[in-house]
C-alpha cells in the first residue's frame, strides 16, 4: 500500500514534477503523473479531473518554479476542481492549502482577485499570496518537514 507519507518522502529529491491524487482516508486514487519536459505543469485528462473533488492532490516542484509554493495553475486546480487539499513538496518541506468547512467560500472570486492583484505571476509575491489566502476563513495553510529517519 502506498501512503501519502511514503509519496512525500519519495518526492524530496525530484528533478521532475510529479503528482498523485489521494482520498481523505489515504487511498491512492490516481497513480503517478509526471512531467520532465521543462515546459510547465502536469496535465490531467477530463476523466482524471472529475476525480479531484473532495480529495488531496500531492505534487512536487522542481527548480523551474524558483521556490514558489503554488503556481497559478495549482491554485486554479484547487478551486476549479474543488480539491479538499493541495500539497506541494519541495526538498523536505511540504506546504498545504486546505479547504475547511467554515462558511461559504467564493472560490472563483478568490482566484479572480489573485489574478487582478498580479500575485500569481512572480515568486516574489509568495508570502503575499499566502497572507491573502489566509484571510479567508474557508482556507488554511499548513507546513511540515518530512521526517527522514
C-alpha positions in Angstrom: 0.0 0.0 0.0 1.2 3.5 -0.9 0.6 6.2 1.6 0.7 10.0 1.5 3.7 10.0 3.8 5.6 7.5 1.5 4.9 9.6 -1.6 6.1 12.8 0.1 9.3 11.1 1.1 9.8 9.8 -2.4 9.4 13.4 -3.8 12.1 15.0 -1.7 14.7 15.0 -4.4 12.6 15.2 -7.5 14.1 16.7 -10.6 10.8 16.4 -12.5 7.3 17.4 -11.4 5.2 14.5 -10.2 1.6 14.4 -8.9 -0.6 11.8 -7.1 -4.3 12.0 -6.1 -5.4 10.5 -2.7 -8.7 10.2 -0.9 -9.1 11.7 2.5 -8.6 8.3 4.0 -5.1 7.9 2.4 -6.1 5.7 -0.5 -4.3 6.3 -3.8 -6.9 7.3 -6.5 -4.7 8.5 -9.3 -1.2 7.0 -9.7 1.8 9.0 -10.7 1.6 11.7 -13.3 4.9 13.1 -14.4 6.4 16.0 -16.4 10.1 16.2 -17.0 9.8 18.3 -20.2 10.6 21.6 -18.5 7.6 23.1 -20.3 5.4 23.6 -17.3 2.7 21.8 -15.3 1.4 18.3 -15.4 -1.7 18.0 -17.5 -4.7 15.9 -16.5 -7.4 14.4 -18.7 -11.0 15.4 -18.2 -11.7 12.0 -16.7 -8.9 12.4 -14.2 -10.1 15.9 -13.2 -13.6 14.5 -12.4 -11.9 12.6 -9.6 -10.4 15.6 -7.9 -13.4 16.9 -5.9 -13.0 16.4 -2.2 -9.6 14.7 -2.5 -5.9 15.5 -1.9 -3.5 16.4 -4.8 0.2 16.0 -3.9 2.8 17.3 -6.3 6.4 18.2 -6.3 8.1 21.3 -7.8 11.5 21.2 -9.4 13.7 24.3 -9.8 11.6 25.8 -12.6 9.4 27.4 -10.1 12.2 29.3 -8.2 11.0 28.2 -4.8 7.3 29.0 -5.3 4.9 27.1 -3.3 1.8 27.2 -5.6 1.7 28.3 -9.2 -1.4 29.9 -10.8 -2.2 26.5 -12.3 -2.0 24.8 -8.9 -4.4 27.4 -7.3 -6.7 27.2 -10.3 -6.8 23.3 -10.0 -7.5 23.6 -6.3 -10.5 26.0 -6.7 -11.9 24.9 -10.1 -11.9 21.2 -9.3 -12.9 21.6 -5.6 -9.9 19.8 -4.1 -10.1 19.4 -0.4 -6.3 19.9 -0.2 -3.4 20.6 -2.5 0.1 19.8 -1.2 3.4 20.8 -2.7 6.7 19.0 -1.8 10.0 20.7 -2.4 13.0 19.3 -0.7 12.0 18.2 2.8 9.2 20.8 3.1 5.5 20.1 2.4 3.1 23.1 2.2 -0.6 22.6 2.0 -3.6 24.7 1.1 -6.7 23.2 2.6 -10.4 23.9 2.2 -12.1 23.8 5.6 -15.8 23.7 6.2 -16.2 27.2 7.6 -18.9 29.2 5.8 -19.3 29.9 2.2 -16.2 30.3 0.1 -16.3 32.0 -3.3 -13.5 30.2 -5.0 -13.8 31.9 -8.3 -13.8 35.3 -6.6 -10.6 34.5 -4.7 -8.9 33.4 -7.9 -10.0 36.5 -9.8 -8.7 38.7 -7.0 -5.3 36.9 -7.0 -5.0 37.4 -10.8 -6.2 41.0 -10.6 -3.6 41.8 -8.0 -0.9 40.2 -10.1 0.2 38.0 -7.2 0.4 34.8 -9.3 2.9 35.9 -11.8 6.0 36.1 -9.7 7.6 34.0 -7.0 8.4 37.3 -5.3 4.9 37.5 -4.0 4.6 34.1 -2.4 4.2 35.5 1.2 1.6 37.9 -0.1 -0.3 35.1 -1.7 -0.3 33.0 1.5 -1.3 36.1 3.5 -4.2 36.8 1.1 -5.4 33.2 1.1 -5.1 33.0 4.9 -7.6 35.9 5.2 -10.4 33.6 4.0 -12.0 31.6 6.9 -12.7 28.7 4.5 -9.0 28.2 3.7 -6.0 27.3 5.8 -2.3 26.7 5.2 -0.1 24.1 6.9 3.5 23.3 6.6 5.6 20.4 7.8 9.0 18.9 7.4 9.4 15.4 6.1 11.0 13.1 8.7 13.8 11.2 7.1 14.7 8.7 9.8 
